Amino acid sequence: MRAFGFTEYGGPEVTRLIQLEDPVLAAGQVLIRLHASGVNPADVKVRSGLRQGRIPVRFPMAMGREAAGEVLRVGPGVEEFAPGDQVFGSTASGTGSISELVLLEAAATAQRPAGVSVEQAASIPVSVATAFDALDELELAEGSTLLVLGAGGAVGTAACGLARLRGLRVLGVASESKRPAVEGLGAVHVPKGVGWVDRVRELAPAGVDGVIDSVGGEVLRQAAGLLRPDAPPSRGQALLPLRSAADYDLAREVGGSPVTRRRTTAVYARVAGLVAEGRFTPVVSAAWPLAEAHQAVAAVEHHSPVGNVVVTV
């Protein structure tokens, strides 16, 4: 089968269209014919070797960790899916998703409802569900103020839209070019760059009630100082209401934590249901065919696109 993958750790030079053996279906897995695969910054980190020890890699391997498509076969023990089903989900360990055939974990796969496009579905498992998980962890009360760092990206746009759905006031830090996307999701755009902290303080003089981060670094450190001094701990834990999808160590250092990912059928189905009902729409700004997958990866790696980027077959 054709795939866009890598045969060793490294930069863009190690990726190309390759031929891989068809996947071997195992118990608890679902084999699909790919219709769309999401492309995320984490995929670049895996290819670069920055996730060694955390994400299993078996060379040669396709890039990508989320996909939508048609079920071809199911492994032993899988009863909830059948050939012909339209599904989306997370890839099986040690496999990728930018390939003609993809292995999904049945426990991390959901039916794609009518009204949810393959591009939207392929964006749910990584970015959209990360934002959903973060919001569930924070458990902010309706009317609370949420600060979203990197509000114009894949996780950020999802966090803005889903938070507004929960009745939260959202302050979204993003570049000026992403203002229309951020405001279109119902958030208040805060221009990034010098002075952004002061701009947030003007909008939330008493501080913000929670933070979702997809940027990391000094921006995350500064954001921790914007939390209300009396902000209650999240989920009863002795943690600040701050969750990061970008800088795990620093999130812990400042008193918050990384987003705890659930990656379950139930979570994916809940998010897809919101999309099918028209209550939330994942932002998908670009799609490339498999033959041009390098452009999709380059867009994510070098150009900070709005929302999600996908590869289609």
N, C-alpha and C positions, 0 to 999 in steps of 0.2 A: 504494500500500500504506500501511497505518497504521504509524506509528512514534512513539516517544516521543523527541523530540529538541530541538535548539536551532538558532536561526537567527543567533545572534551569541554572542560570549563574554559571560559574566556569571554572576549568581547564579541561584537557583531561578526567578526571574521570567522568565528567557529560555527555560525549558523548558515543553513542552506536547505533547499529542498532535497530530501533524501528518500530512499526506499527502505522501508522497515518490514519485517515479517508481520503478518497479520497477528493481532493479539490473541493470546490463549485465554479463553474464558475460564474462570475459577468460581468456586462456590461464593455466593453472596455478591456476584458481580453481574453487570448488564453490558452487553455489547451493542453499541449503536453505530449507525451510519451518520457521520457528522453533517449537520446543517450549518452550525455556527459555533465558534469558540471565542471566548473572551481573551483579551490580552491585557496583562496587568504588570505594574512595576515589579511585583514579586516574581514574575516569570523571568524578568531580566536578572534579578538577584540570584535565582536558582541557576540560570545559565552561567553567570559569572563566578559561581562557586561560593557566594556569600551565605548560602543557606545549607552548606554542608553540615551533616550531623542532625539537621532538622527535617529536610525534605529528601527522601531517598531518590537517587538518580541511577539509572541503568543505561549506560551508553551502548549504542546510540539511542537517543530519546527525543520525542517530540516536545516542543515547548507547550506551555499552557496547562491550566488546571481546572478548567470549567468548560462545559460543552452542552449543546442542545442538538437533538437529532431523533432519528427513528430507531426503535428497538429492533435489532435483528435476531438476537438470541439472549436467553437468560441462563445464568449458572444454577447449579444445584442449590436448593433452598430458597430460591427467589420465586415467590408466588404473586406478588403485587404488580408485576409488570409482565407483558406478553409481547411477542413479535408484532410490529405494526404500531405500537404505542408511540406517541410523541412525548418525549421526556427531556429533562435537563438535569444536570447534577455535577458532582465533583469526581475527578478522575481517580482511578484505583492507584494505590501506592506504587511509585516507581514508573508511572506511565504519564504520557502527556496528552493534550487534547487537540493540537493543531495537526490533525491527521485525518485521513479519510474514514478510518474506523477508530473508535474510542472505547476504552473500558471505563465504566463508571461503577462506583460502589453503590449497590442497591440501597443501602441505608442512608446514602447521601444523594438520592435521586428522587425526583418528583414528576408527576404528570404535568405537561404543559397545557394549560387551559386554553380554550378558544379565546381569541382576543389578545393573546400574548404572543408577540412575534418571536421567531427564533433568535433574533438579535437581542431582544430584551431578555429572553429566558437565559441566554448564554452569559448575560451580565449579572445574573442574580447570585450564583454561588459564592463568588469572591467579593466583589466590591459592595453590591447592594446588601447582601446578607451580613457583611461585616458591619455596615452602618446599623442594620436592624439589631444585631447582637449587642452593639455598643449602647444603643438606646434602651434596650431591655435591661442591661446591666445598670445604667445610670438611674433608671426609674424616676425621672424628673416629673414633678407634678405639672398639670396643665397650667399654662401661664408663666412657667419658669423660663429663664433666659439661657439658651445654649449657644456656646461659641464653637464654631466649626472652622478648623484650620485646614487650608487647602480646599475651600468650599467649591471650587470649580472643577475639581477632578472627579474620578470615578466614585471613590468612597464619599468624598465631600458633597457632591450633588445628591447622592442617595441620602446622606445624613440630613441635608437641608429639607428635602421633600418629605421624608418620613417623619422628621421632627415636627414639621408644620402640621402634618396629618394628626399628630398627637396633641396639637394645641400649644406647642412651645413657640416662644419668640426666638428666632434664630438670627445670630450675627455671623455672617459668612466672610471670612478673610480670603481674598483671592485677588488676582491681577485685575487691572481695569478692563482688559479685553474679555474677562469672564463675567463682568457685571451683568449683562443681559441674562445669562444662564442662571446666576445666583438669584437675581431679583425675580426671574420667571418662576422660580421654585417657592417664592413667598418669603425669602430671607432678606435681611438688610445687608447690603453689600458693604464691606469694610475694605478699602484699598490696601493691599499688602505693601510692604516696604517701610522705609523710615517713617516713624510716627504712627504706626498702626496701633500700638498699645494705647497711645493717647486717644486715638479715635474710638477705640472700644470703651475706654473709660468715660468718654463723653456720652456714649449711648447707654452705658450701664454703670452709673456712678457708684452704686453699691456693690458692684462686682457681678460676675456671671454665676449661674447655678451649676453649670457643667461644661465640660470641654470634650469634643471629639477631634482628634488630631490625625492628619494624614500627611504631615510635613516633617515633624521631628526637629532635632537640633535646637538652636537658640530660640526659635519661634515657640517651640513647645515649652521651654523653660520659662519664657516670659509669660506665656498663657497661664501657667500654673499660678503666677502672682496675681492674675485677674479674677481668680475665684473668690466668691464672697467669703469673708473670714469665718462666718457661721454656717457655711455650706455643710449640710449633713452628709455623713459618709454614705457611699452607694451600697445598696443591698445589705445594709447593716454591717458591712465590713469596715475595718479601720483603714479605709482608702479614700483619698480625695475623689470627688466625682469627675475624674479625668481618665479618658481611655484613648490609647494611641494604636493606630494601625501601622505606624511607620518607625517608631523609635522605642523599642520595648525596654531597653535598659534605662534610658532617661526617664521614661514614664514611671518606672518603679522608683527611680532616684528622687523624683519630685513629689512622690506620695500617691501617684495614681497606679495604673497598670496597663498592660497590653489588653486589647480586646480579646476576650475569651470566645473563640469560635466554636459554634455548635455543629455546623455542617450536617444537619439532619433533614430527612424528608419532611418532617413536620414544619420546620422553619421555612424551608424553600417553598412548600405549598402555601404557607400563610402569606409570604411575600408575593408569590405569583397570583394569589387570590386578590390582593390589593390592586395589582396591575390589571387583572381581568375585569375588576369592578370599576375601573377607571378612576380609582382614588389616588393612584400613584403611577408615574411613568418614568422608568429608568431613562437616563439621558444617554443616548448612543449617538456619538457625533461622527463616526466614520466606520466604514466596513470595506475590507479588501478581500478579493478571492484568494484561495490557497496559493495560487501561482505568484501572488504578490504579497505573501505574508510578511516578507522582510520589511515592507513599507509600514505595515501595522505595528510591528515591533519597534521600528525606528521612531514612529510617531510617539509611542509610549516612552521610549528610552530618552529621546532628545527634545521633544517638542511640547510636552505638557498639554495634551489635548483636553478639551472640555468633555467631561463625563467619560463614557466607556468607548473602547475601540474593539472591534471584532473582526474575525476572519470567517468568511463564509465558503461553503461548498455547495 
